Amino acid sequence: MTDTDSPTQHAQPAQHTQPTQPTQSSQPARRSDATRATILTAARERFAADGYERATIRAIARDARIDPSMVMRYYGNKEGLFAAAVDIDLRLPVPEKVPKEEVGRIFVEHFVALWEKNEVLTALLRVGVTNAAGAERMQGIFKEQLVPVALRVCPDPEQVPARAALVASQMLGMALTRYVLRLPPAVDLSREEIVAWLAPTIQRYLTAPHPGPSR
């Protein structure tokens, strides 16, 4: 056997699979995401407890156990932090997938489920009734998310803003009395009772003919 025929001449080194290690660049990104999440959680709780005016960057930073400069670094100021803390997707049902005669019931069930499990909405409502920034944010959420959905089921497109406002008045009124003011009769209502009372009203607001004289 010649040197060129040697079996060791063409042998390939064994391949060893190395476990994937997080890159140095991904680790700071993960820490940044975790820090942001901690700040937002503390901000939501503080805004809900104190309202917009009384809540401070310093108090939120203390709750999050970080330096106030970190809050400023990520969000700039209290207004920016508030906007990020109450960035809410209502995830409203899609009317095309809902029988028209069931829209009211499904909407009420959806909203009640949201309020029961989402403290951000309660925080936003608390701030919205006392502060212009909170009210503006609440207006934006319902305009951007409720109006387009109402447009798909309302019989007259020109009436959509008014009908969406009526829907909001019912759902926010119930949320205010049940989750913010905590009026005992409202708190004592079961979810099934809330749906039974409000669903026909929401259905009428969204789908019934205009009750007044034509203009």
MIVO-728694 format. One record per residue (C-alpha): residue number from 1; residue in three letters; chain; x, z, y. Coordinates in Angstrom, 1 decimal, always signed. Layout:
! MIVO-728694
   n res chain      x      z      y
 NUM ala     A      X      Z      Y
...
This chain:
! MIVO-728694
   n res chain      x      z      y
   1 met     A   +0.0   +0.0   +0.0
   2 thr     A   +1.4   -1.0   +3.4
   3 asp     A   +1.3   +1.0   +6.5
   4 thr     A   -1.6   -1.2   +7.8
   5 asp     A   -3.6   -0.4   +4.7
   6 ser     A   -3.2   +3.3   +5.0
   7 pro     A   -6.7   +5.0   +4.9
   8 thr     A   -5.7   +7.4   +7.6
   9 gln     A   -4.9   +4.5   +9.9
  10 his     A   -8.6   +3.8  +10.7
  11 ala     A  -10.1   +7.2  +10.1
  12 gln     A  -12.4   +8.2  +12.9
  13 pro     A  -12.3  +11.8  +14.2
  14 ala     A  -15.3  +13.9  +13.2
  15 gln     A  -18.1  +14.0  +15.8
  16 his     A  -19.3  +17.4  +16.9
  17 thr     A  -22.5  +17.8  +18.8
  18 gln     A  -21.9  +20.3  +21.6
  19 pro     A  -24.9  +22.3  +22.8
  20 thr     A  -26.2  +21.1  +26.2
  21 gln     A  -25.1  +23.4  +28.9
  22 pro     A  -26.9  +23.6  +32.3
  23 thr     A  -24.9  +21.8  +34.9
  24 gln     A  -23.6  +23.7  +37.9
  25 ser     A  -25.9  +21.8  +40.2
  26 ser     A  -29.0  +22.7  +38.1
  27 gln     A  -28.4  +26.4  +38.2
  28 pro     A  -28.6  +26.8  +42.0
  29 ala     A  -31.7  +24.7  +41.9
  30 arg     A  -33.4  +27.0  +39.4
  31 arg     A  -32.4  +30.0  +41.4
  32 ser     A  -33.8  +28.4  +44.5
  33 asp     A  -37.1  +27.6  +42.8
  34 ala     A  -37.3  +31.2  +41.5
  35 thr     A  -36.6  +32.6  +45.0
  36 arg     A  -39.3  +30.4  +46.5
  37 ala     A  -41.8  +31.5  +43.9
  38 thr     A  -41.0  +35.1  +44.6
  39 ile     A  -41.4  +34.7  +48.3
  40 leu     A  -44.7  +32.9  +48.0
  41 thr     A  -46.1  +35.5  +45.7
  42 ala     A  -45.1  +38.3  +48.1
  43 ala     A  -46.5  +36.3  +51.0
  44 arg     A  -49.9  +35.7  +49.4
  45 glu     A  -50.3  +39.4  +48.6
  46 arg     A  -49.2  +40.5  +52.1
  47 phe     A  -51.4  +37.9  +53.9
  48 ala     A  -54.3  +39.1  +51.7
  49 ala     A  -53.7  +42.7  +52.5
  50 asp     A  -52.7  +42.6  +56.2
  51 gly     A  -54.1  +39.3  +57.5
  52 tyr     A  -52.1  +36.7  +59.2
  53 glu     A  -51.4  +38.5  +62.5
  54 arg     A  -50.2  +41.8  +60.9
  55 ala     A  -48.2  +40.3  +58.1
  56 thr     A  -44.5  +39.9  +59.1
  57 ile     A  -41.6  +38.0  +57.7
  58 arg     A  -39.7  +41.3  +57.4
  59 ala     A  -42.5  +42.9  +55.3
  60 ile     A  -42.8  +39.9  +53.1
  61 ala     A  -39.0  +39.8  +52.5
  62 arg     A  -39.1  +43.5  +51.7
  63 asp     A  -41.9  +43.0  +49.1
  64 ala     A  -39.9  +40.1  +47.6
  65 arg     A  -36.7  +42.2  +47.7
  66 ile     A  -34.7  +39.6  +49.6
  67 asp     A  -33.2  +39.3  +53.0
  68 pro     A  -35.5  +38.1  +55.7
  69 ser     A  -33.0  +35.3  +56.5
  70 met     A  -33.8  +33.7  +53.1
  71 val     A  -37.5  +33.5  +54.0
  72 met     A  -36.6  +31.8  +57.3
  73 arg     A  -34.2  +29.5  +55.5
  74 tyr     A  -36.8  +28.2  +53.1
  75 tyr     A  -39.9  +28.2  +55.4
  76 gly     A  -38.7  +28.3  +59.0
  77 asn     A  -41.3  +30.7  +60.4
  78 lys     A  -44.4  +32.6  +59.5
  79 glu     A  -46.6  +29.5  +60.1
  80 gly     A  -44.6  +27.4  +57.7
  81 leu     A  -44.7  +30.2  +55.1
  82 phe     A  -48.4  +30.6  +55.4
  83 ala     A  -49.0  +26.9  +55.0
  84 ala     A  -46.9  +26.9  +51.8
  85 ala     A  -48.5  +30.1  +50.5
  86 val     A  -52.0  +28.7  +50.8
  87 asp     A  -51.4  +25.2  +49.6
  88 ile     A  -54.3  +25.0  +47.2
  89 asp     A  -55.7  +22.3  +44.9
  90 leu     A  -59.4  +23.1  +44.2
  91 arg     A  -59.3  +20.7  +41.2
  92 leu     A  -62.9  +19.8  +41.8
  93 pro     A  -64.9  +18.1  +39.0
  94 val     A  -65.0  +14.3  +39.2
  95 pro     A  -68.6  +13.2  +39.8
  96 glu     A  -68.2  +10.0  +37.7
  97 lys     A  -67.7  +12.2  +34.7
  98 val     A  -70.6  +14.6  +35.5
  99 pro     A  -74.3  +13.8  +35.1
 100 lys     A  -75.8  +13.6  +38.5
 101 glu     A  -78.5  +16.2  +37.7
 102 glu     A  -75.8  +18.6  +36.6
 103 val     A  -73.5  +18.4  +39.7
 104 gly     A  -74.8  +21.6  +41.4
 105 arg     A  -74.4  +23.7  +38.3
 106 ile     A  -70.9  +22.4  +37.4
 107 phe     A  -69.7  +22.8  +41.0
 108 val     A  -70.9  +26.4  +41.2
 109 glu     A  -69.3  +27.2  +37.8
 110 his     A  -66.1  +25.7  +39.0
 111 phe     A  -65.9  +27.5  +42.3
 112 val     A  -66.8  +30.9  +40.7
 113 ala     A  -64.1  +30.4  +38.1
 114 leu     A  -61.6  +29.6  +40.9
 115 trp     A  -62.4  +32.7  +42.9
 116 glu     A  -62.3  +34.9  +39.9
 117 lys     A  -58.7  +34.0  +38.9
 118 asn     A  -57.1  +32.7  +42.1
 119 glu     A  -56.1  +35.4  +44.6
 120 val     A  -54.7  +32.8  +46.9
 121 leu     A  -58.3  +31.7  +47.8
 122 thr     A  -59.2  +35.3  +48.7
 123 ala     A  -56.1  +35.6  +50.8
 124 leu     A  -57.0  +32.4  +52.6
 125 leu     A  -60.5  +33.5  +53.2
 126 arg     A  -59.4  +36.9  +54.6
 127 val     A  -57.1  +35.2  +57.0
 128 gly     A  -59.5  +32.4  +57.8
 129 val     A  -62.2  +34.7  +59.2
 130 thr     A  -59.8  +36.3  +61.7
 131 asn     A  -57.1  +33.8  +62.5
 132 ala     A  -57.1  +30.2  +63.9
 133 ala     A  -54.3  +29.1  +61.6
 134 gly     A  -56.2  +30.4  +58.5
 135 ala     A  -59.4  +28.8  +59.7
 136 glu     A  -57.7  +25.5  +60.3
 137 arg     A  -56.1  +25.5  +56.9
 138 met     A  -59.4  +26.3  +55.2
 139 gln     A  -61.1  +23.4  +57.2
 140 gly     A  -58.3  +21.1  +56.0
 141 ile     A  -58.7  +22.0  +52.3
 142 phe     A  -62.4  +21.4  +52.3
 143 lys     A  -62.2  +18.2  +54.4
 144 glu     A  -59.5  +16.7  +52.2
 145 gln     A  -61.0  +17.8  +48.8
 146 leu     A  -64.7  +18.5  +49.1
 147 val     A  -65.8  +15.6  +51.4
 148 pro     A  -64.4  +12.8  +49.1
 149 val     A  -66.2  +14.3  +46.1
 150 ala     A  -69.5  +14.7  +48.0
 151 leu     A  -69.2  +11.1  +49.1
 152 arg     A  -69.6  +10.0  +45.5
 153 val     A  -72.9  +11.6  +44.9
 154 cys     A  -74.7  +11.9  +48.3
 155 pro     A  -77.5   +9.3  +48.8
 156 asp     A  -76.4   +8.5  +52.4
 157 pro     A  -72.7   +8.3  +53.3
 158 glu     A  -73.4   +9.2  +56.9
 159 gln     A  -74.7  +12.6  +55.8
 160 val     A  -71.7  +13.5  +53.7
 161 pro     A  -69.9  +15.7  +56.3
 162 ala     A  -73.0  +17.8  +56.9
 163 arg     A  -73.8  +18.1  +53.2
 164 ala     A  -70.3  +19.1  +52.4
 165 ala     A  -70.4  +21.7  +55.1
 166 leu     A  -73.6  +23.1  +53.6
 167 val     A  -72.0  +23.3  +50.2
 168 ala     A  -69.0  +25.1  +51.8
 169 ser     A  -71.4  +27.5  +53.6
 170 gln     A  -72.9  +28.6  +50.3
 171 met     A  -69.7  +28.9  +48.3
 172 leu     A  -67.7  +30.6  +51.1
 173 gly     A  -70.6  +32.9  +51.9
 174 met     A  -70.8  +34.1  +48.3
 175 ala     A  -67.0  +34.5  +48.2
 176 leu     A  -66.9  +36.5  +51.4
 177 thr     A  -69.6  +38.9  +50.3
 178 arg     A  -68.3  +39.2  +46.7
 179 tyr     A  -64.5  +39.2  +47.0
 180 val     A  -63.7  +40.1  +50.6
 181 leu     A  -66.4  +42.4  +51.9
 182 arg     A  -67.3  +43.4  +48.3
 183 leu     A  -71.0  +44.1  +49.0
 184 pro     A  -72.1  +46.0  +45.9
 185 pro     A  -75.2  +43.8  +45.1
 186 ala     A  -73.0  +40.7  +45.3
 187 val     A  -70.2  +42.3  +43.2
 188 asp     A  -72.8  +43.4  +40.6
 189 leu     A  -74.1  +39.9  +40.1
 190 ser     A  -72.9  +38.3  +36.8
 191 arg     A  -71.3  +34.9  +36.9
 192 glu     A  -74.4  +33.5  +35.1
 193 glu     A  -76.7  +34.9  +37.8
 194 ile     A  -74.6  +33.4  +40.6
 195 val     A  -74.8  +30.0  +38.9
 196 ala     A  -78.5  +30.3  +38.4
 197 trp     A  -79.2  +31.3  +42.0
 198 leu     A  -76.8  +28.9  +43.7
 199 ala     A  -76.8  +25.8  +41.5
 200 pro     A  -80.2  +24.4  +42.6
 201 thr     A  -79.2  +24.9  +46.2
 202 ile     A  -75.9  +23.1  +45.8
 203 gln     A  -77.7  +20.3  +43.9
 204 arg     A  -80.2  +19.9  +46.7
 205 tyr     A  -77.5  +19.8  +49.3
 206 leu     A  -75.6  +17.1  +47.5
 207 thr     A  -78.2  +14.8  +46.0
 208 ala     A  -81.7  +15.4  +47.5
 209 pro     A  -83.1  +13.1  +50.2
 210 his     A  -82.6  +14.3  +53.8
 211 pro     A  -85.4  +16.9  +54.5
 212 gly     A  -85.8  +16.2  +58.2
 213 pro     A  -87.1  +13.3  +60.2
 214 ser     A  -85.0  +10.2  +60.1
 215 arg     A  -82.8   +9.7  +63.2
